[in-house]
């Protein structure tokens, strides 16, 4: 009789411990998700900054011009970034990826010099860029940023697809990584967490992140190759 009571008591103890474990696990999942996204966003910001650094290195030998100056008929940012390999300031596709999306599934094959034709094929680049800038353009202008859903100026992103691998998706926290011409990089919030074509929220003083170009100038967005 005593053995049966003990067996029943042990059973309840194990059930209680199992239930407690499930509760702890369910609480830990959202925390892990937040930590995982924060790490991914930090990696994306680091990649963006490295791309801007390579653009600056290129411009130092080209009278302050970025590579799209030497490729005026470029259709995508992939075309422009490929010139960074030809110039010897980039030697790996790694920095052009991003943990957020499927872009950046690079195969490590950049092809042979001098043209490196295999570098940054469609699907191997996550980052769009602004066409028409130079190293001397205002540092407050975005130069490299996550591929948008709408590649017009100012670009817009898909808030409804946050955290997915869809084109133009934002991060789950409703932010997008933007790199500026002064070399700084920020994760900035969208105006809304709803909508498939959402612009960035202006700064606290009302200044837009993607401002109108000066009179007589034009800013275009070179999107990624698909």
C-alpha positions in Angstrom: 0.0 0.0 0.0 2.8 2.4 1.0 4.6 1.6 -2.3 1.5 2.5 -4.3 1.2 5.8 -2.5 4.8 6.6 -3.1 4.5 5.7 -6.8 1.5 8.0 -7.2 3.3 10.8 -5.4 6.3 10.3 -7.6 4.1 10.5 -10.6 2.6 13.8 -9.6 6.1 15.2 -8.9 7.3 14.3 -12.4 4.1 15.7 -13.9 4.6 19.0 -12.0 8.2 19.2 -13.0 7.3 18.5 -16.7 4.6 21.2 -16.6 7.1 23.7 -15.0 9.6 22.9 -17.7 7.0 23.6 -20.5 6.1 26.9 -18.9 9.8 28.0 -18.6 10.4 26.9 -22.2 7.4 28.9 -23.5 8.7 32.0 -21.7 12.2 31.5 -23.1 11.2 31.3 -26.8 10.2 35.0 -27.2 13.3 36.1 -25.3 15.5 33.9 -27.5 13.8 35.3 -30.6 14.5 38.9 -29.5 18.1 38.1 -28.8 18.5 36.3 -32.1 17.0 39.2 -34.0 19.2 41.7 -32.2 22.3 39.7 -33.1 21.2 39.4 -36.7 20.5 43.2 -36.9 23.9 43.9 -35.5 25.5 41.7 -38.1 23.5 43.5 -40.8 24.7 46.9 -39.6 28.3 45.7 -39.6 27.9 44.4 -43.2 26.4 47.7 -44.3 29.2 49.7 -42.7 31.8 47.5 -44.4 30.2 48.1 -47.8 30.3 51.9 -47.2 34.0 51.6 -46.3 34.7 49.8 -49.6 32.9 52.6 -51.5 35.0 55.1 -49.7 38.2 53.2 -50.6 37.1 53.1 -54.2 36.3 56.8 -54.3 39.7 57.7 -52.9 41.3 56.6 -56.1 38.5 57.9 -58.4 38.3 61.6 -57.6 35.7 61.0 -54.9 33.3 59.2 -57.2 31.6 56.0 -56.3 31.7 53.1 -58.7 28.3 53.8 -60.3 30.0 56.9 -61.8 32.0 54.5 -63.9 29.0 52.5 -64.8 26.3 55.1 -65.7 24.0 52.5 -67.3 24.0 50.2 -64.2 20.5 48.7 -63.6 21.2 47.2 -60.1 23.3 47.7 -57.1 24.9 44.3 -57.9 26.4 45.7 -61.1 27.9 48.6 -59.2 29.2 46.6 -56.2 30.9 44.2 -58.6 33.2 47.0 -59.6 34.5 47.0 -56.0 36.0 43.5 -56.8 37.5 44.7 -60.0 39.1 47.6 -58.1 40.6 45.3 -55.5 38.8 46.9 -52.5 36.5 43.9 -52.0 37.4 40.2 -52.2 34.5 38.4 -50.6 30.7 38.4 -51.1 30.1 37.8 -47.4 29.5 41.5 -46.5 26.8 41.8 -49.1 24.5 39.3 -47.3 22.1 39.8 -44.4 20.6 37.4 -41.8 17.2 38.9 -42.4 16.5 37.5 -45.8 17.5 34.9 -48.3 19.7 37.4 -50.1 23.3 36.7 -49.6 23.2 32.9 -50.3 26.5 33.4 -52.0 28.5 30.4 -53.3 31.9 31.9 -52.6 32.6 32.0 -56.4 33.5 35.4 -57.6 35.0 34.4 -60.9 38.4 35.3 -62.3 40.2 38.6 -62.6 39.9 41.1 -64.1 36.1 41.1 -64.4 35.0 38.7 -61.6 31.8 37.9 -63.5 30.5 35.5 -60.9 30.6 38.0 -58.1 27.2 39.1 -56.7 24.9 37.2 -59.0 21.2 37.6 -58.5 20.3 36.5 -54.9 23.8 37.2 -53.6 23.3 40.8 -52.5 20.9 42.2 -50.0 21.8 45.9 -50.3 20.4 48.7 -52.4 22.2 52.0 -52.9 21.5 55.6 -53.9 22.6 56.5 -57.4 24.1 60.0 -57.9 26.2 60.5 -54.8 29.9 61.1 -54.3 32.2 61.0 -51.3 31.6 64.8 -50.9 27.8 64.6 -50.9 26.2 65.5 -47.5 26.9 62.8 -44.9 23.3 62.8 -43.9 22.2 61.2 -47.2 21.5 57.4 -47.2 24.0 55.7 -49.5 23.5 51.9 -48.7 20.3 50.4 -47.3 18.2 47.3 -47.2 16.5 46.4 -50.4 13.1 48.1 -50.4 9.7 47.0 -51.6 9.4 50.2 -53.6 12.7 51.3 -55.1 11.7 54.8 -55.9 12.9 57.9 -54.0 12.1 57.9 -51.1 12.1 54.1 -50.9 9.5 52.1 -48.9 9.5 48.8 -47.2 7.0 45.9 -46.5 6.0 46.2 -42.8 3.4 43.4 -43.2 6.3 41.0 -44.2 8.4 41.9 -41.2 10.7 39.1 -40.2 10.2 37.1 -43.4 12.3 36.6 -46.4 10.0 38.5 -48.8 11.4 41.4 -50.9 11.5 44.7 -49.0 10.7 43.1 -45.6 11.5 45.0 -42.4 12.8 43.5 -39.2 10.3 42.2 -36.6 10.9 45.3 -34.5 9.7 47.4 -37.5 13.1 48.8 -38.3 15.3 48.9 -41.4 19.1 49.2 -41.5 20.3 52.4 -43.3 23.9 53.4 -44.0 24.7 57.1 -44.5 27.3 58.9 -46.6 29.3 59.8 -43.5 29.8 56.1 -42.7 27.3 55.9 -39.9 24.7 53.1 -39.8 21.4 53.0 -38.0 18.4 50.7 -37.6 15.6 53.1 -38.1 11.8 52.7 -37.5 9.2 52.7 -40.2 6.2 55.1 -40.0 3.9 52.2 -39.3 4.0 48.5 -38.5 1.2 47.9 -41.0 1.3 48.2 -44.8 3.3 46.8 -47.7 4.8 50.1 -48.9 5.8 52.1 -45.7 8.4 54.8 -45.5 10.7 55.6 -42.7 9.6 57.7 -39.7 11.2 61.2 -39.9 13.6 62.2 -37.2 12.4 63.9 -34.0 12.9 67.3 -35.6 10.8 66.3 -38.6 13.8 65.9 -41.0 13.1 63.0 -43.4 15.6 60.2 -43.6 15.5 60.3 -47.4 15.3 64.1 -48.1 14.5 65.8 -51.4 17.7 66.3 -53.6 19.1 69.8 -54.1 17.7 71.8 -57.0 19.0 70.4 -60.3 20.0 67.1 -58.8 18.3 63.7 -58.7 18.6 60.7 -56.4 17.7 57.3 -57.8 17.6 54.0 -56.0 19.6 51.1 -57.5 17.9 48.0 -56.2 19.3 44.4 -55.9 19.3 42.0 -58.8 16.5 39.4 -58.8 
